[in-house]
Amino acid sequence: MKIDILTLFPEMFSGFLNESIIKRAIQKGLVQIEVHNIRDYSPFKNKSVDDYQYGGGAGMVMMCEPVFAAIEDLRREDSVVAMMSPSGRLFTEKVAVEFSKFSHLILLCGHYEGFDERIKSIVDLEVSIGEFVLTGGEIPAMAITDAVTRLIPGVINKESLVSETFTDGMVDYPVYTRPEEFRGMRVPDVLLSGHHEKIRNWREEKRVELTKRRNGE
C-alpha cells in the first residue's frame, strides 16, 4: 500500500514516520508513505498557496492551483483522495478497514480557513476525526495513517487485531499484568484461575459493561 500526504508542514511528520510500528512497517516494505509539500506545486514565484476569501471574512483560503497540481501529479488510476475536513465523514474503525484495502491513498491536509470549495471536485471523499476544530489537517492525517497502517497484513499480529476495541463496535475488556497486587488493587481472581471459559465470559461481560458506560446507557 502507498500513502501520499499533501501538507504545508511536512516536517510535522518526521517523528511520526520514524518511530515505533509505522517505522517498522515502512522498513519491512509493507507500506510506502511519502510526505509532499503543497508549496512545491505553487505556480507563483513566492510559492503562495492561499489568498483572501471572496465576500470578505476572517482567515485565508487555500487556493485551487497548487492543490489541483499536487493531486494531478500524484494521482494514478487506483488512487483514492481523501480531504481532511471537519465536515467530512466521521473516521471510525470501520472506515479504517475500508481504507486499508486501498492500494493508493492520498491524504490532503488543509490549513488556514479551509479549502476553496472547488477543490472538492477533485477529491473522492472528505474525512473528519471528530466534532472539533484543529489548526490544520496534519494531526488527522497522522491518526488516519496510523489506524490504516496497523491493519495492513503483517504490520500487527493478527491475533491482536481480532479482539481490539471497536472491531465489532464495542470497547475492549480490561487487561492486567504483574504484579498480582499493587497498592491494594488486585488482579481479578478469574484471570488467575486458568479457567479459559470463565475468563472469556468475564471479558465479554466487561466489554458489554464498558461499552454501555461509554454510550451513557
HUGILIN-V968433 format. One record per backbone hydrogen bond with DSSP energy under -0.5 kcal/mol. NH is the residue of the N-H (numbers start at 0). CO is the residue of the C=O. If there is no record, write none. Layout:
{{NH;CO} {NH;CO}}
//
This chain:
{{1;102} {2;31} {3;104} {4;33} {5;3} {5;106} {6;4} {6;35} {11;8} {12;9} {13;10} {16;12} {17;13} {17;14} {18;15} {22;18} {23;19} {24;20} {25;21} {26;22} {27;23} {28;25} {29;24} {30;24} {31;0} {32;30} {33;2} {35;4} {37;6} {37;35} {39;36} {40;37} {41;38} {46;43} {50;60} {52;58} {55;52} {60;50} {61;113} {62;48} {66;62} {67;63} {68;64} {69;65} {70;66} {71;67} {72;68} {73;69} {74;70} {78;75} {79;103} {81;79} {81;105} {82;80} {82;124} {83;107} {84;82} {84;126} {87;84} {88;125} {90;127} {91;89} {95;91} {96;92} {97;93} {98;94} {99;95} {100;96} {100;97} {101;98} {103;77} {104;1} {105;79} {106;3} {106;104} {107;81} {107;105} {108;5} {108;106} {109;107} {111;134} {112;59} {113;110} {115;61} {118;115} {119;116} {120;117} {121;118} {122;119} {123;80} {124;80} {126;82} {127;88} {131;129} {136;109} {140;136} {141;137} {142;138} {143;139} {144;140} {145;141} {146;142} {147;143} {148;144} {149;145} {150;147} {151;148} {153;155} {154;151} {155;151} {159;156} {160;156} {161;157} {162;158} {163;160} {165;169} {166;163} {168;165} {181;184} {184;181} {185;183} {186;179} {190;187} {191;187} {191;188} {192;188} {192;189} {195;193} {198;194} {199;195} {200;196} {201;197} {202;198} {203;199} {204;200} {205;201} {206;202} {207;203} {208;204} {209;205} {210;206} {211;207} {212;208} {213;209} {214;210} {215;212} {216;211}}
//
